[in-house]
Amino acid sequence: MTEEKRPNTCLICGFPMITKNTPERMECAICRKTFTDTTACVNGHYVCSDCWNHPGAAVIRSICTSTKSKNPVSLAVMMMNSPAVYMHGADHHAIIAAALLAAYKNCGGEVDLNTAIDEAIRRGSAVPYGICATAGTSGGAVSAGIFYSIVAKTEPLSIKEWGEGNLLVSECLHKIGQAGGPRCCKRCTFFSLETAAAFITEHFGIQLEMPEKIRCGYVERNTDCNKERCPYFASITDY
């Protein structure tokens, strides 16, 4: 990987962690459970040991199960902005599906969100890091397929659903492939979210809220950024 999570910084705000002299009852900023502990960040954020040990999944679950947002791009950016998520990494294989599930639910879609988010994380975690190079398929496109398969309850012997899920993934891959390399998890995320949003309107009759133009502000973190060759390039975020 091209960067590392900073081990002694807060998963919420990125500021340093401190150890208190005496234990205190604190609420985990991610799972909202209460614990007695001594470690928090300088801004008062506390993260329990379970969420700390599985930070990407914890951030995804926390944001997507508590939000009222109908915009999957804004949700994905919230997750990707967390210090717990790498610039490039396998967390994106769950982020896309989870953002789509939350926005879909908030726009009136029928889905048990808590169960669905856990399943998106489980399935996304099964998609290996670096699959875009080793298997010629983007984990971002696969994540859009994970969203569809959860909502449509696709099984191996499904007919209509089996075909439609593959069509969605293929549409995502077509756009991702046309853009060319090098890999960029942010670019693949935005391509997949845009493609899936249009697909959801067509196949489920539900219109997600989408930004008029997606503008990516991760150029300073991405040493391999395509810059002006990327349709989402911007010097700052624009949400």
C-alpha positions, -999 to +999 in steps of 0.1 A: +000+000+000+012+035-007+003+050+027-003+038+063-029+046+088-013+065+117-015+042+147-016+069+174-042+092+158-080+094+162-101+074+136-127+102+138-107+134+134-070+124+129-057+142+159-034+126+185-045+102+212-039+108+249-041+086+280-061+099+310-048+095+345-080+077+357-105+055+338-137+072+326-170+060+312-169+070+276-192+064+246-176+049+215-179+074+187-185+046+162-206+019+177-221+042+204-216+016+232-203+027+265-170+015+280-147+023+309-113+033+295-084+057+297-076+065+260-093+091+239-082+118+214-074+154+223-108+164+210-126+139+232-134+112+207-133+076+221-131+045+200-136+011+216-111-018+211-133-037+187-139-008+164-102+001+167-092-034+156-116-033+126-116+004+118-128+004+082-158-018+088-166+001+120-167+035+101-188+020+073-213+005+097-215+036+119-221+061+091-244+040+070-267+028+098-272+063+113-275+086+083-305+102+067-287+111+035-301+101+002-268+108-016-245+078-020-216+100-032-217+122-001-219+090+021-189+075+003-169+107+008-177+107+045-164+072+048-133+078+026-125+109+046-120+089+077-084+084+089-094+047+091-097+043+053-067+041+030-064+062-001-063+029-020-075-002-002-100-030+001-124-010+023-138+005-009-151-029-019-177-025+009-180+013+009-197+015-025-223-012-017-229+003+018-234+038+005-258+026-021-278+006+004-281+035+028-292+060+001-315+034-014-332+028+020-335+066+027-351+071-007-378+046+001-362+013-009-372-018+010-342-033+028-333-043+063-305-018+065-286-031+095-285-066+082-277-054+047-248-033+058-233-062+077-237-084+046-221-057+024-191-056+047-189-094+048-191-098+010-169-068+003-142-082+026-141-113+005-129-092-025-091-092-023-070-061-022-054-055-057-080-075-076-081-047-102-046-058-113-046-095-105-080-104-119-087-076-144-118-065-126-124-036-103-135-042-067-156-011-071-177-026-098-180-058-078-192-037-049-220-022-070-229-058-078-229-067-041-255-039-036-277-052-063-274-088-052-284-079-016-314-058-026-326-082-053-319-113-031-300-129-060-292-166-058-271-188-081-303-201-098-320-167-101-328-158-137-337-121-141-317-110-110-286-130-119-285-114-153-292-078-141-265-080-115-239-090-141-252-062-164-247-036-136-211-048-129-203-049-166-215-013-171-194-001-142-164-020-156-169-005-190-166+030-177-137+021-154-118+003-182-123+032-206-106+056-182-074+035-181-049+032-153-032+035-130-056+023-104-075+048-083-100+036-057-117+070-056-122+072-094-136+036-094-159+045-065-173+075-083-178+056-116-195+028-099-218+051-078-229+071-109-235+040-129-254+022-101-276+053-094-288+053-130-293+016-129-314+018-097-337+044-112-342+022-143-346-012-126-361-003-092-379+030-099-360+048-071-340+080-078-311+086-055-299+121-048-267+127-068-244+158-071-247+177-103-210+171-108-188+148-088-155+166-080-127+146-063-105+163-038-081+135-031-053+146-055-030+156-026-032+121-012-028+103-045+007+104-060-005+086-091-035+108-098-044+112-135-053+148-127-069+165-158-073+131-175-097+121-148-133+133-152-136+139-114-104+158-110-105+189-088-082+207-064-107+207-036-139+187-028-171+201-040-200+185-021 
